[in-house]
Amino acid sequence: KEDILVSAYGLSLKFDRQTGHLVQIGNESVEQQLLFYPAMAGNNSRFEFRASGAYIFRPNGTDALPLEQPATKLTTIFGPVITEIRQHINTNTMQIFRLHRDESFIELDWILGPIPIEDGIGKEYISRFTAPEIRNNGTFFTDSNGREMLQRQLNHRLTYKVNVTEPTAGNFYPVNSFAYVEDKSTRSRMTVLNDRAQGVSSLLPGSLEFMIHRRLLHDDAFGVGEALNETAYGVGLAARGSHWLGVENSRSVARFLAQRMAHSPILTFSPTTLSAEEFR
Amino acid sequence: SNVLNQFQRSQAIAQHHDAVTGTAKQHVNNDYIVRLDQGIRGCSGVFSESFNHLLSLNGSTLNQEYCAMLNISQCQTTEQNSPFIVTLYNPLAFRSSHTVRIPVTDGSYAITDHEGRLVASQMVPIAEAVLLLPGRNSNATNELIFRAEDLPPLGLRSYHVKTPEGKPGKRMLRSRPKTIQLPN
């Protein structure tokens, strides 16, 4: 009846018993959830009928919706090298929370797709991390130019007065390696590293949401002339990726981890007939 | 080298903004992928040669195979061979450690490092959603996981992996998943 607590190598994660969602890391309240924005459909005849497409992220409404099916079960795997908590949502959607020995971050391996479109609605999936105790006042940081961290402020631009008419899409920014939110008074910080270029925003207090996968059924009339509906193997595209999550206050750790993530070792394999000693 | 030129050319073409952002037409995108794949495959020989040179194998050579499908836990070499060598190249200019995941069929394995020491390893079943990924063509049902510690900067380190005869590898732990059903 109680929430599920998993501890290994000095880190602990707590999952909600009802929903299976991550709700706590150590003593910090940190939630994570997969959600989706239903895509705007339209014929592009006027601005208000502009469809969400390859170029344009245009959700129909401002709220991200929960997946139709919540997590059905959690599987735990313990061991001397890694400990995993697998969150099963349906046959083709799952998340694996992974703790590594001698590492301070939490790896979140996500597997998603094909995105269902039987209801005739395109969908744009996000992974949202929320640390409610971090009061960031709508400010978040991204490394959008791949070099320095840039401060982003909801509904605000640094060099001109902006009238944001798309409250969700108008606050998404590109991120190449990591983004963070910070509470200036307590100096507490939540950092999320991404393994590929994505879009990110902080629409709720203390949150970071990354767009991880999308499947759309309409062209947005910006030139490509077809919907972003990839049908590899006769079905929609499946995707797998990972985020590294850290709730440490250290300023330098994120850049160090980002280098490790972007330049992870190159692996090669060779069949051999030599014994270990002979090879040595 | 022709193969290097071909790879450079494929990479240069894929720097078009439509290739970077995914806003090309699907058949154009498919073409970008084919070109990159041809470039990578063409360079595998160069890769193998340079690795063998750096590993100083004293005349003997190993055919270094690069598994492009590791992201979906698929690798023909590790699934079909024992023993095999795993070599890691650390592209960072500082020492670094890395958790290695190798798709394998069921069994037990012993991993030996460059100093002849057995390395602690763990066998975990591949997640169901990965096994069901469209297009996955693999017999691997498990992943062999170990920690490659202290990789030298801009350097290589090799590990010998084999299925031990008789007793299973002493330092390999087979993780048993435990399932918790949620009330929903």
Interface residues (C-beta under 8 A of the other chain):
Chain A: I4 R17 Q18 T19 G20 A54 Y55 P70 A71 T72 K73 L74 T75 T76 I77 F78 G79 P80 V81 I82 E84 R86 H88 T91 N92 T93 M94 I96 H100 R101 D102 E103 I111 P114 A197 F222 G223 V224 G225 E226 L228 E230 A232 Y233 V235 A238 R240 Q259 R260 H263 S264 P265 I266 L267 T268 F269 S270 P271 T272 T273 L274 S275 A276 E277 F279 R280
Chain B: D18 V20 T21 G22 T23 A24 K25 Q26 F47 S48 F51 L62 N63 Q64 E65 Y66 C67 L70 N71 I72 C75 T77 T78 N81 P83 F84 I85 V86 T87 L88 Y89 N90 P91 L92 S96 S97 H98 T99 V100 A110 T112 H114 E115 G116 A120 S121 Q122 V124 A127 E128 A129 V130 L132 L133 P134 G135 I145 F146 R147 A148 L151 S158 H160 K162 L173 S175 R176 P177 K178 T179 I180 Q181 L182 P183 N184
